[in-house]
Every structure is written in structure tokens, then in C-alpha cells.
Amino acid sequence: MEFRYLGSSGLKISEITYGNWLTHGSQVENDIATQCVHAALDVGITSFDTADTYANTKAESVLGDALKGQRRESLEIFTKVYWPTGPKGHNDVGLSRKHIMESINGSLTRLQTDYVDLYQAHRYDTETPLEETMQAFADIVRQGKALYIGVSEWTAAQLRAGHALSKELGFSLISSQPQYSMLWRVIEDEVVPTSRELGVGQIVWSPVAQGVLTGKYKPGQAPPSGSRATDLKGGADMISRFMNDDVLSRVQKLEPIAADLNLSMAQLAVAWVLQNDNVSAALVGASRPEQVRENVKAAGVKIPAESMKEIDDTLGDVVEHDSAMTSATAPQSRPA
């Protein structure tokens, strides 16, 4: 495993970070989820990302149980706040001071830890003054409940405003967690340059484009039974944007590029996002321990410039570059 600084902070994290968005507490039985976490630890992953909303808080509990007995100082644990949790009442959502202060306490209890290394705003809250949100984060840092603060799926302008307030309030906003893959590059034109300027690092989710870049979805064929594309509760709506024959045909043409580099398709996809020097880590999940052991082989891989160009040429105009998609795919108001 290799490690990278998270933004301009002194915090190092494993460049392959284990995430339990679609698996723990919902799709995968708890004992298998625990085996996956232990497999991650065995291959040198020290950074673990979750959120209170995943499986409506169950994922945090599963991760907390799986990490029990590990040396806390050797781990980096990340979680998030914004989306509805619990009974999903009128204050069980968003980035109000009330929801943030209550949510961090619940997360720490479920994760069985006194603090998280990184606490992230899971989306931008259009209904709460940014000053209120950032003051709550500042207080959580001063209370020792979080060491650093990050955000997820914020625009460049939102990042800039939040970062300015964090400096005024005396804490570090050091990370951004956007979707990023060979097929979804909407952060490259605005979010990444702004982040470089501000000292913010990217922890990117879905580097394999919800599984599309593994090559398992074939053009002209029905998705494999049990795959994410067939799971209405597990991400079928998100993967649908890539499920057309033009995209799938071009993805199949990446296979010889991966083979030339002695990589699987999934390893190529994860290694590709790590070629971006503003990316601090790629988030990978797993429903089986062997997936963890395979994904980690993307760590430390250097893809030659000619191969990077060949990937660009192969995918061509099916790649989404429009930076406006960050705001277009964000909630315009708090979810009910």
C-alpha cells in the first residue's frame, strides 16, 4: 500500500480507501462485511469511509464492529452528515447546527470511537446558512470529535466559500469527495484547479463507474443477474447513465490496454484516477474479500502517458466533462 497526504494537511491516508456505501448493513451480510474489512486491513488499507445515511446508520455500526480491537491511532476513519437518518423527521437532514451536532454523536457511538479523522458534509445544504454549518464544524473540531473537515459533491464556488470560512474559524477544510472515473470527469475543469489552489485533496468515489469499467456489462446483452444494474435499491438508477451500447462497446475496447499493463479492467480504472495528482485516494467497496485483494493491486501503479492517451482516444465523446453536472446532480433542496 502507498500513502498520500490529504490535501495540504499533514494527514496521510491509504491511496486505496475502503468504502462501505452499498454493501455493509444492506447488501452484504454482516459477517462477510467484517471479512471484507479485515481483508482490507490485511493488505495495508488503513483508511475507511462511511456515512450515517448508509443503510440508515447500520453501515457505521458494522464498520465499528469490524474495526473493534484495532489500534485506533493506526486507522483513519471518515464519515459524513447531510442525508436523512433515523425516523427522517424534519430536522433529521441537512447541515443545520442541530443536525450536525446530533449526528456526530450518533456516528461516534456507532463507530465505537471518540473521534473521526475526517467529518464530511455529504452535500451542500441550500437551506442552511453556510456560516452556521461551518461554525458547527469548527465547534466539533475544537471538541476533539473530528480532526479534519471535508465535503462531498460541492462545486468549485461552494468549496471556495467554505474554505474561506474555515480559515476564519480556525480549522482545516482539507478534502472533497466527488464522483470521478474515466467516464465521469466533471471535476477536472473547475473543482480540481480550485482544490489545488486551496490545498484540498480529492477522495474519489465510484472509480469503476458503478462497475461499468470492470467490463462485466456487455453491449447488446442483459446485465448479469444480481449485478448493480439490476438492483433497484442498490444503485441501478445511478448506473443507468452508462448503460448504453455506445459506452459499453468502448469500455470493452479498454481490455487490451489493461492486459498490456498486466492489470484487470477494475485495477486499470482505479489506477487511472490515482494518476491525477490532486486525488489523495480512490474509494473502493467490496461484497467479497477477494475483491479487496484484487482492487488493492492498483496501488502504486504508474500508467504510461501513451496508455493514458490511448484510454482517452478509446472512450472519446462518451466521457462526461461538463462541470455543471456537479450542481445539476445535487439536491436543490433538502430531501424530505
Stockholm file with secondary structure:
# STOCKHOLM 1.0

chainA/1-336         MEFRYLGSSGLKISEITYGNWLTHGSQVENDIATQCVHAALDVGITSFDTADTYANTKAESVLGDALKGQRRESLEIFTKVYWPTGPKGHNDVGLSRKHIMESINGSLTRLQTDYVDLYQAHRYDTETPLEETMQAFADIVRQGKALYIGVSEWTAAQLRAGHALSKELGFSLISSQPQYSMLWRVIEDEVVPTSRELGVGQIVWSPVAQGVLTGKYKPGQAPPSGSRATDLKGGADMISRFMNDDVLSRVQKLEPIAADLNLSMAQLAVAWVLQNDNVSAALVGASRPEQVRENVKAAGVKIPAESMKEIDDTLGDVVEHDSAMTSATAPQSRPA
#=GR chainA/1-336 SS CCEEESTTSSCEEESEEEECSSSBTTTBCHHHHHHHHHHHHHTTCCEEECCTTGGGGHHHHHHHHHTTTSCGGGCEEEEEECSCCTTCCTTSSSSCHHHHHHHHHHHHHHHTCSCEEEEEESSCCTTSCHHHHHHHHHHHHHTTSEEEEEESSCCHHHHHHHHHHHHHHTCCEEEECCBCCSSBCTTTTTHHHHHHHHTCEEEEBCTTGGGGGGTCSCTTSCCCTTSGGGCTTTTHHHHGGGCSHHHHHHHHTTHHHHHHTTCCHHHHHHHHHHTSTTEEEEEECCSSHHHHHHHGGGTTCCCCHHHHHHHHHHHGGGSBCCTTHHHHTSCSSCCC
#=GC SS_cons         CCEEESTTSSCEEESEEEECSSSBTTTBCHHHHHHHHHHHHHTTCCEEECCTTGGGGHHHHHHHHHTTTSCGGGCEEEEEECSCCTTCCTTSSSSCHHHHHHHHHHHHHHHTCSCEEEEEESSCCTTSCHHHHHHHHHHHHHTTSEEEEEESSCCHHHHHHHHHHHHHHTCCEEEECCBCCSSBCTTTTTHHHHHHHHTCEEEEBCTTGGGGGGTCSCTTSCCCTTSGGGCTTTTHHHHGGGCSHHHHHHHHTTHHHHHHTTCCHHHHHHHHHHTSTTEEEEEECCSSHHHHHHHGGGTTCCCCHHHHHHHHHHHGGGSBCCTTHHHHTSCSSCCC
//
